[in-house]
Amino acid sequence: MTAMLLDGAPVTSLVEHVERGGGTGWQRAAHDGAERVLDELERSGLRGRGGAGFSTATKWRSIVSGGADVGERFVVANGAEGEPGTFKDRALLRHNPFLLLEGALIAARTVGARRVFVALKSSFQVEADAVASAASEIDAARWAPDIEIALVRGPDEYLFGEEKALLEVIEGEEPLPRLFPPYLYGLFTTSPQIGWSAGRSLPDDRRDASNPTLVNNIETLSAIPAIVANGGGWYRRFGTAESPGTMICTVSGDTVRHGVGEYELGTPLSTVIAELGGGVADGRAIKYVLSGISNPVLPGELTETPLTYEHMDAAGAGLGTGGFIVYDDRTDPAELAHAVSTFLAVESCGQCSACKLGCQHVTASSVASTESPMEPSTASSAPVSRA
Ligand SMILES: Cc1cc2nc3c(=O)[nH]c(=O)nc-3n(C[C@H](O)[C@H](O)[C@H](O)COP(=O)(O)O)c2cc1C
C-alpha cells in the first residue's frame, strides 16, 4: 500500500491538516498563478478518478480557454459515488476533507471560479458533516474570502453521478443528463438549451453565457494540493508513464473481508485483492472480477494484471474507479449478467429508448436462464446489490 491521500490517522481539524503540510499547495497556487498550476498539472499526468481517466490538465485548460466572453465559471466536486462496489470517495472524505476543499479552491483560483459546489448524496451524512465542518474552518481562517463553497445534497440514483445530471440537480432539477458537456453548457446557463430542460438562472447571470463548469471527482481534486506543492515531476515518481500516481481501491464481493486502500498504479490486482480482501475462502478460486458496472468482467486468470489504465484496457476490462467486485467459482455467469443488466435497466434515464428498452429487454430475456436450477451459491444470490 502507498499512502499519499490516506496517509496517517484521519485529519479532524485545519490545524492538523496544516501540520501535515496542508495549505502549501494553496499558497503556491495563489503566489505562482494559474499558468504554473496548469503546467505542473500537465507535467503530473493526473487522470480523472471518476471512471474515465480523462486528462485533468486538458479539462482545466478547456475551462480556462474562451476568455472573458463565456460568463461565470464554476467548480463542481463530484461526490455522488454511485458506482457499485466503490467506497473510495467516502473513505477519502472521512479521512481528510481538507484535501478536497484545498484542491477545489486551487481549481477555482486557476480557472477563475468564484463558486465551488461539493455534491454528495443525501445519504452520505458522515461525509457531509465532515465537509461542512472543514469548509467552515477554512472560511473562519479566511483562506479564500472571495470563493464561496456550497454543499449540495442529491438523490441516491446512479445517474446523479453523471456530470450533466449532477449540474441539473445543483440547479434543483431531477438527475437527468442534458445534452452538452459542462465545459460547453455549465451551471445556471440561460441561453437556449436543446436538452432535457432549461436551467434556472440566478438574478445576476448573463443571459447568453455558457458558464463553463469544471466537474472533477473527489479523489481527483484531493490529489491536487500535493501536486501543486511538490510539482508534477514528484507525482510522476509514482505509477507508470501513462498512469501516474496512486489510486484508492475498494475490494468487495466473495472475498474474506471487504476493504479500501490506496495503491501505487501498476500494482497487480491480485495484490490488492489479497491485501484488502484477504483473498477468497479456502478451497475457492476467483472466477471473475467486475471493475465497473459498464465494464466487461475480468476473468480470474487475469488477476495478475497491473492496475493501470493501459493494462486493464488491454486485458479487456478497464480500470474504472478502482472498485473491484470479486466473484468466486460458484458464480453463475448468466446470473451475474442478469444482475448487471437489471441494474442498468433500472438506472438508465429513459431519455433514449434504445438504452432503456434494450436493457429491459436483455434483462427480461435472461430471466429464463437465471431461473434454471443451479448449485446454491452465496456468490450468485445477489451479485451486484451485495457489493
Ligand atoms: C451513469 C454515470 C454515473 C457516474 N457516476 C459518477 C460518480 O458517482 N462519481 C464521479 O466522480 N463520476 C461519475 N461519473 C463520471 C462523471 O460523469 C464525470 O466524468 C466525472 O465526475 C469527471 O471527473 P474526473 O475527470 O475527475 O474523473 C459517472 C458517469 C456516468 C455515465
The ligand as an SDF file (V2000), in Angstrom:
LIG
                    3D

 31 33  0  0  0  0  0  0  0  0999 V2000
  -24.0280    6.8620  -15.2920 C   0  0  0  0  0  0  0  0  0  0  0  0
  -22.7800    7.5440  -14.7900 C   0  0  0  0  0  0  0  0  0  0  0  0
  -22.5380    7.6630  -13.4250 C   0  0  0  0  0  0  0  0  0  0  0  0
  -21.4050    8.3300  -12.9610 C   0  0  0  0  0  0  0  0  0  0  0  0
  -21.1960    8.3940  -11.6000 N   0  0  0  0  0  0  0  0  0  0  0  0
  -20.1090    9.0780  -11.1310 C   0  0  0  0  0  0  0  0  0  0  0  0
  -19.8920    9.2240   -9.7280 C   0  0  0  0  0  0  0  0  0  0  0  0
  -20.6580    8.7130   -8.9080 O   0  0  0  0  0  0  0  0  0  0  0  0
  -18.8100    9.9410   -9.3290 N   0  0  0  0  0  0  0  0  0  0  0  0
  -17.9220   10.5250  -10.2350 C   0  0  0  0  0  0  0  0  0  0  0  0
  -16.9680   11.1870   -9.8260 O   0  0  0  0  0  0  0  0  0  0  0  0
  -18.1000   10.3800  -11.5580 N   0  0  0  0  0  0  0  0  0  0  0  0
  -19.1670    9.6950  -12.0330 C   0  0  0  0  0  0  0  0  0  0  0  0
  -19.3600    9.5930  -13.3850 N   0  0  0  0  0  0  0  0  0  0  0  0
  -18.3980   10.2810  -14.2740 C   0  0  0  0  0  0  0  0  0  0  0  0
  -18.7510   11.7700  -14.3600 C   0  0  0  0  0  0  0  0  0  0  0  0
  -19.7340   11.9250  -15.4020 O   0  0  0  0  0  0  0  0  0  0  0  0
  -17.5210   12.6370  -14.7310 C   0  0  0  0  0  0  0  0  0  0  0  0
  -16.8990   12.0870  -15.8560 O   0  0  0  0  0  0  0  0  0  0  0  0
  -16.5230   12.7540  -13.5990 C   0  0  0  0  0  0  0  0  0  0  0  0
  -17.0950   13.3040  -12.4480 O   0  0  0  0  0  0  0  0  0  0  0  0
  -15.3620   13.6230  -14.0570 C   0  0  0  0  0  0  0  0  0  0  0  0
  -14.3940   13.7320  -13.0430 O   0  0  0  0  0  0  0  0  0  0  0  0
  -12.8770   13.3090  -13.2940 P   0  0  0  0  0  0  0  0  0  0  0  0
  -12.4140   13.9580  -14.5690 O   0  0  0  0  0  0  0  0  0  0  0  0
  -12.1720   13.8670  -12.0940 O   0  0  0  0  0  0  0  0  0  0  0  0
  -12.8450   11.8320  -13.3750 O   0  0  0  0  0  0  0  0  0  0  0  0
  -20.4730    8.8990  -13.8670 C   0  0  0  0  0  0  0  0  0  0  0  0
  -20.7080    8.7730  -15.2590 C   0  0  0  0  0  0  0  0  0  0  0  0
  -21.8370    8.1010  -15.7010 C   0  0  0  0  0  0  0  0  0  0  0  0
  -22.0510    7.9710  -17.1990 C   0  0  0  0  0  0  0  0  0  0  0  0
  1  2  1  0
  2  3  1  0
  2 30  2  0
  3  4  2  0
  4  5  1  0
  4 28  1  0
  5  6  2  0
  6  7  1  0
  6 13  1  0
  7  8  2  0
  7  9  1  0
  9 10  1  0
 10 11  2  0
 10 12  1  0
 12 13  2  0
 13 14  1  0
 14 15  1  0
 14 28  1  0
 15 16  1  0
 16 17  1  0
 16 18  1  0
 18 19  1  0
 18 20  1  0
 20 21  1  0
 20 22  1  0
 22 23  1  0
 23 24  1  0
 24 25  2  0
 24 26  1  0
 24 27  1  0
 28 29  2  0
 29 30  1  0
 30 31  1  0
M  END
$$$$
